[in-house]
């Protein structure tokens, strides 16, 4: 059997194994990273021994890392620091410093040498941007205040990752000719700057006429700079990052990022499979207790470090807690940094395996922590109330909302349409949303709006419920299934617990939601699609005339404007 024939069969086996375990992981609500690492362990020499020659798998994995760093570089446009803001930089820097110090101290207490302990402490500091965004998106909380705070901290962490990768690349370059590496790095920087200044905009504008060619060029550009950087001893990772930075200021970066995301995920499969296959289970003998202790630190210690930092920065208890829980895992970058540190001689194979196990445990468990963070907060809130005052300075503006006939939760397109219709009927409406930008947009239009999270059981105390005849929940829920963390159900329960006895309406978008909503004390269930279809049928079969037609024309003009 030829080498190419063997490689084809091995890659096929890895793809099938990765897909099967990925399906099982999806059923268990686990990120694909966990499934792919487990696939590598099963396919590795300590289990099935599917991979006889890991070179081809390693090459695909290295290309995946280069594409991942290319996409990170695409985000590093000159306006990033201005967008991030000083609060995120300060809180992110404090979180990284404190987590590194505590993690290093714990690793030292567990018997690790100082250099290894410091590397482990740094690896435990970072949280996974990919996993956090996926979990927040599934819960519909990307635009919530705690979601925005968590993403700000993650961006600050990513900036530090870039610096650390540069340092590790420099250490690797120092193993050869330091002068050669320095000259090569300078040449790469000059190349990138010249490309950004004279070629990037015009070249990509021409390539964008063919989306397929644009993606092909981006991959070739990332691979080219990764190869050049590796030739100079700087590492493929740094080259991929520079390739992304070179295109970050172009108007095509969002299109490139969306089109390359699936390519990145496919290639990273091989990196994580290779990582799992190279994991020496025998090297972990006697390391299971340290792995457990470090995993508990990531799952419990990191949120406890983030909590007081965000409270000191002026955020409320719930925002600080939810953001902290969101960061309770280590990052895919932690695993990449560990692999680079191994190549640079900073870590040994046992320490790298230890970090990998902590990654498996923390990523797996944190998925459930984030999914059920609302219920978790309701359990610990009494304790937090005793140890921390809740006087947020960075929530939405704190003035008490004026009484209104209708309190409307969810200021998206559907909620806005409801509000406009109610106001034309002479009813006053108070809009509520957990997206600060949406609240500001409503207020700029002269509408009454208040910042708040429907899932917060204590939020009802801040609302003028006494004068409200209706509370309408038009919050879109992502994910396709109801859990006990569903904000609509939490809102209904909180309103009734606060003694609100007037009428409540809840919008549902899927039939699967109906049984759980009906089980609550709800007066009206809104079906946006079905209700709109029924109204459309009425308009078609009974066209509006006279004043009704004039009113509809005004509505159309307002919608267009």
Buried (B, 14 or more C-beta within 10 A) or exposed (E): EEEEEEBEEBBEBBBEBBEEBBEEBEEEEBBBBBBBBBBBBBBBBBEEEBBEEBEBBBEBBBBBBBBBBBBBBBBBBEEEBEEBEEBBBBBBBBBBEBBBBBBBEBBBEBEBEEEBBBBBBBBBBBBBBBBBBBBBBBBBBBBBBBBBBBBBBBBBBBBBBBEBBBEBBBBBBEEEEEEEBBEBBEEBEEBBEEBBEEEBBEBBEEBBEEEEEBBEBBBEBBBBBBEBBBEBBBBBBBBBBBBBBBBBBBEBBEBBBEBBEEBBBBBBBBBBBBBBBBBBEEBBEEBEEBBEBBBBBBBEBBBEBBBBBBBEBBBBBBBBBBBBBBBBBBBBBBBBBBBBBBBBEBBBEBBBBBBBBBBBBBBBBBBEBBBBBBEBBBEEBEEBEEEBEBEBEBBBEEEEBEBBBBBBBBBEEBBBBBBBEBBEEEBBBBBBBBBBEBBEBBBEEEBBBBBBBBBBBBBBEBBBBEEBEBBBBBBBBEEEEBBEBBBBBBBBBBBBEBEBEBBBBBBBBEEEBEEBBEEBEBEEBBBBEEEEEEEEEEEEEEEEEEEEEEEEEEBEEEEEE
